[in-house]
Amino acid sequence: MNYYQEQLKRFQPQHLFFIGVDSDGCVFDTMELKQKECFCPVNIRVWGLQPVAKYVRETVEFVNLYSKWRGMNRFPALLKVFDYLREREEVKTRGFKVPELKGLRQWVDSGAPLGNASLAAAAASGDPDLKKALEWSNEVNEAIAAMVHGIPPFPYVKESLTKLSARADLVCVSQTPAETIEREWAEHGLSAIAAIIAGQESGTKQEQLRLAATGKYPVNHILMVGDAYGDLGAAKANGVLFYPINPGQEEVSWKRFYEEALDRFFEEKYAGGYEAELIREFRGYLPDTPPWQL
């Protein structure tokens, strides 16, 4: 268990309730900017995808923004993008060979924490796929640091976090590098509200929730707030509650959280039909079939 996970494991409740909150696309309207203006250009440049750039952009946006894979860790998401590109007829007819990245796939499947520090240690073996992936990930971080700033939280986020902080412990549960999240939360005065800000270095969201909350609170006192299937999956894998921030309807979702859902959670009236209806609605926003296959 790494240092970041130990921090979550050692965390002790200060309140009767626990709320985990994702960051990108959930607290901040940063996902579109990061994917379209940072990830896409770096993907094309580092991996030499210029001959199929149009299809790279479409595929990256589907996987990372408009599908059930939204919010996935950047390394398995990259593999998913390449798998889709390899299957696309437009790419095949151009005779373009999509990188296989076997070394990266083995590392992703190894169970190692999917962050740059872990990748750097693995890349020391000399594997060219891992070295290239580390170069790519570092360039993405540099692009984000240069591009993404001055973006405030969605409306009703600050009000919600302030309201919940009186009765619940708050932990940021994310697959974004911790340095990036800490910078964004500090920029907008949110850091003091969070007990811990956990990033990809702390393991999967499922692991973060398990280490920080399960066994420390009753399961109906633990709520995960997120905008992606990974957030929902992390909650349900730990047997806890989930509140969705619907992509494209973030302000409406946060307003409902602030005015209605949070009170239901504290009153222990959230589980059951109310949560089920919210999740049913949420699933409709994230398809699993890309538009080019329809």
C-alpha positions in Angstrom: 0.0 0.0 0.0 1.5 3.4 -1.0 1.7 6.5 1.0 -1.4 8.1 -0.6 -3.5 5.0 0.3 -2.1 4.9 3.8 -3.4 8.5 4.2 -6.9 7.3 3.3 -6.7 4.2 5.5 -5.7 6.2 8.5 -8.5 8.7 8.1 -10.9 8.8 11.0 -14.5 10.1 10.9 -15.1 13.6 12.3 -18.9 13.4 11.5 -21.6 10.8 11.3 -21.8 11.0 7.4 -19.2 10.7 4.6 -19.5 12.1 1.1 -17.0 11.4 -1.7 -17.0 13.8 -4.6 -15.3 13.5 -8.0 -13.6 16.6 -9.4 -13.3 16.8 -13.2 -16.7 17.2 -14.9 -18.4 17.0 -11.5 -17.2 19.9 -9.4 -15.5 21.8 -12.2 -16.5 22.2 -15.9 -13.1 21.2 -17.0 -13.5 17.9 -18.9 -14.4 19.3 -22.3 -11.5 21.7 -22.2 -9.0 19.1 -21.0 -10.0 16.5 -23.5 -10.5 18.7 -26.5 -7.6 21.2 -26.0 -5.1 19.1 -24.0 -5.5 15.4 -24.5 -6.4 15.4 -28.2 -3.5 17.5 -29.5 -1.0 15.7 -27.3 -2.4 12.3 -28.4 -2.0 13.2 -32.0 1.5 14.7 -31.6 3.1 12.1 -29.3 1.6 9.0 -30.9 2.0 10.2 -34.5 -1.7 10.1 -35.3 -1.8 13.0 -37.8 -3.0 10.9 -40.7 -6.2 9.9 -38.8 -6.5 13.0 -36.6 -10.2 13.6 -37.4 -11.1 10.1 -36.2 -8.8 10.4 -33.2 -10.7 13.5 -32.0 -14.1 11.8 -32.5 -13.0 8.7 -30.7 -11.3 10.5 -27.8 -14.4 12.6 -27.3 -16.7 9.6 -27.3 -14.7 7.5 -24.9 -13.8 10.3 -22.5 -16.8 12.6 -22.6 -19.9 11.1 -24.1 -19.9 7.4 -23.2 -20.1 5.0 -20.2 -16.3 5.2 -20.1 -16.4 8.9 -19.2 -14.1 9.6 -16.3 -11.9 6.5 -16.8 -8.3 6.7 -15.7 -6.2 8.2 -18.6 -4.1 5.0 -19.3 -6.9 2.4 -19.8 -8.9 5.2 -21.6 -6.0 5.6 -24.0 -6.0 1.9 -24.7 -9.8 2.0 -25.2 -9.4 4.9 -27.8 -6.7 2.9 -29.7 -8.9 -0.3 -29.6 -11.7 1.7 -31.2 -9.4 3.3 -33.7 -8.1 -0.1 -34.8 -11.6 -1.3 -35.5 -12.7 1.8 -37.5 -13.1 1.3 -41.2 -12.0 4.8 -42.0 -8.6 4.1 -40.3 -8.3 0.7 -41.9 -8.9 2.0 -45.4 -6.2 4.6 -44.9 -3.7 1.8 -44.1 -2.8 3.4 -40.8 -1.3 1.2 -38.2 -2.6 2.0 -34.7 0.1 1.5 -32.0 -0.4 -1.8 -30.1 1.0 -0.6 -26.8 1.4 -4.1 -25.4 3.7 -3.0 -22.7 1.2 -0.3 -21.5 -1.6 -2.9 -21.6 0.4 -5.3 -19.4 1.2 -2.5 -16.9 -2.5 -1.4 -16.7 -3.5 -5.0 -16.1 -0.9 -5.6 -13.5 -2.8 -4.0 -10.6 -0.2 -1.2 -10.1 -1.5 2.3 -9.2 -2.2 4.0 -12.5 -0.3 7.2 -12.0 2.9 8.8 -13.3 5.1 7.8 -10.4 4.2 4.1 -10.7 4.6 4.3 -14.5 8.0 5.9 -14.2 9.2 3.1 -12.0 7.9 0.5 -14.5 9.4 2.4 -17.4 12.8 2.1 -15.8 12.8 -1.4 -17.3 13.4 0.2 -20.7 10.0 -0.9 -22.2 9.5 1.5 -25.1 5.7 1.5 -24.7 6.0 2.6 -21.1 8.6 5.2 -21.8 6.4 6.7 -24.6 3.3 6.5 -22.3 5.2 8.4 -19.6 6.2 11.1 -22.1 2.6 11.4 -23.3 1.2 11.6 -19.7 3.8 14.2 -18.7 3.0 16.3 -21.8 -0.8 16.1 -21.0 -0.1 17.3 -17.5 2.0 20.2 -18.9 -0.8 21.1 -21.3 -3.4 21.1 -18.6 -1.3 23.2 -16.3 -0.9 25.8 -19.0 -4.5 25.7 -20.3 -6.8 24.9 -17.5 -7.2 27.7 -14.9 -9.8 30.3 -14.0 -12.7 27.8 -14.3 -15.0 28.1 -11.3 -17.0 25.3 -9.8 -20.4 24.6 -11.3 -23.3 26.7 -9.8 -24.5 25.3 -6.4 -21.2 23.4 -5.8 -19.8 25.8 -3.2 -23.2 26.1 -1.5 -23.5 22.3 -1.4 -20.0 21.7 -0.1 -20.5 24.3 2.6 -23.8 22.9 3.6 -22.7 19.3 3.8 -19.5 20.2 5.7 -21.5 20.8 8.9 -22.6 17.2 9.0 -20.4 15.1 6.7 -16.7 14.4 6.1 -15.8 15.3 2.5 -13.1 13.5 0.5 -12.3 14.2 -3.2 -12.3 10.9 -5.0 -10.7 11.2 -8.4 -8.5 9.7 -11.1 -6.9 13.0 -12.0 -3.3 13.5 -10.7 -3.5 14.9 -7.1 -1.3 17.8 -8.0 -3.8 19.0 -10.6 -6.8 18.6 -8.3 -5.1 20.3 -5.3 -4.2 23.3 -7.6 -7.8 23.6 -8.9 -9.5 23.2 -5.4 -7.1 25.7 -3.9 -7.6 28.2 -6.7 -11.3 28.3 -5.9 -11.2 28.1 -2.1 -12.4 24.6 -1.7 -9.4 22.9 -0.2 -10.3 23.7 3.4 -13.6 21.9 3.0 -12.1 18.6 2.0 -10.5 16.3 4.6 -8.4 14.6 1.9 -7.9 15.2 -1.8 -7.2 11.8 -3.4 -6.0 11.5 -7.0 -4.9 8.6 -9.3 -1.9 8.0 -7.1 -4.3 6.6 -4.4 -5.6 3.8 -6.6 -9.0 3.3 -8.2 -12.0 5.2 -7.0 -13.3 1.9 -5.6 -10.2 1.5 -3.6 -10.3 5.1 -2.4 -13.8 4.8 -1.1 -13.1 1.5 0.6 -10.0 2.8 2.4 -11.5 6.1 3.4 -15.0 5.2 4.4 -16.2 1.6 4.4 -16.3 0.0 7.9 -16.0 3.5 9.4 -19.6 4.7 8.8 -22.9 2.8 8.3 -23.3 2.1 4.6 -26.4 4.3 4.3 -24.3 7.2 5.7 -21.8 7.0 2.8 -22.6 8.8 -0.5 -20.5 9.1 -3.7 -21.2 12.1 -6.0 -20.0 11.8 -9.5 -20.6 12.3 -13.2 -19.4 9.0 -14.6 -20.0 5.2 -14.6 -16.8 4.8 -12.7 -18.2 6.8 -9.8 -21.4 4.7 -9.8 -19.4 1.5 -10.0 -17.1 2.5 -7.2 -20.1 3.3 -5.0 -22.0 0.0 -5.7 -18.8 -2.1 -5.4 -18.6 -0.8 -1.9 -22.3 -1.2 -1.2 -22.8 2.6 -0.7 -25.1 5.3 -2.1 -24.6 7.3 -5.3 -25.8 10.7 -6.4 -25.3 11.5 -10.2 -24.2 14.8 -11.7 -25.7 14.3 -15.2 -23.4 15.3 -18.0 -24.8 18.4 -19.7 -27.2 19.0 -16.8 -24.6 19.7 -14.2 -26.3 22.9 -12.8 -29.7 21.2 -12.6 -28.1 18.2 -10.8 -26.2 20.3 -8.3 -29.3 22.5 -7.6 -31.3 19.3 -6.9 -28.5 18.0 -4.6 -28.4 21.3 -2.7 -32.1 21.8 -2.3 -33.4 18.2 -2.0 -31.0 15.2 -2.2 -28.6 16.2 0.5 -31.4 16.6 3.0 -32.8 13.3 2.1 -29.4 11.7 2.6 -29.0 13.2 6.1 -32.6 12.2 7.0 -31.8 8.6 5.8 -34.6 8.8 3.2 -32.3 8.6 0.1 -31.8 4.9 -0.4 -34.4 2.9 -2.4 -36.8 4.3 -5.0 -35.4 7.8 -4.9 -31.8 6.8 -5.6 -32.9 4.2 -8.2 -34.8 6.8 -10.2 -31.8 9.1 -10.2 -29.5 6.3 -11.4 -32.0 5.3 -14.1 -32.0 8.9 -15.4 -28.2 9.1 -15.2 -27.7 5.9 -17.3 -29.6 7.6 -20.2 -26.8 10.2 -20.6 -23.9 7.7 -21.2 -24.3 5.3 -24.1 -22.0 2.4 -24.8 -22.4 2.4 -28.6 -20.3 5.0 -30.5 -22.1 7.2 -33.1 -20.0 5.8 -36.0 -21.5 2.3 -35.3 -25.1 3.5 -35.4 
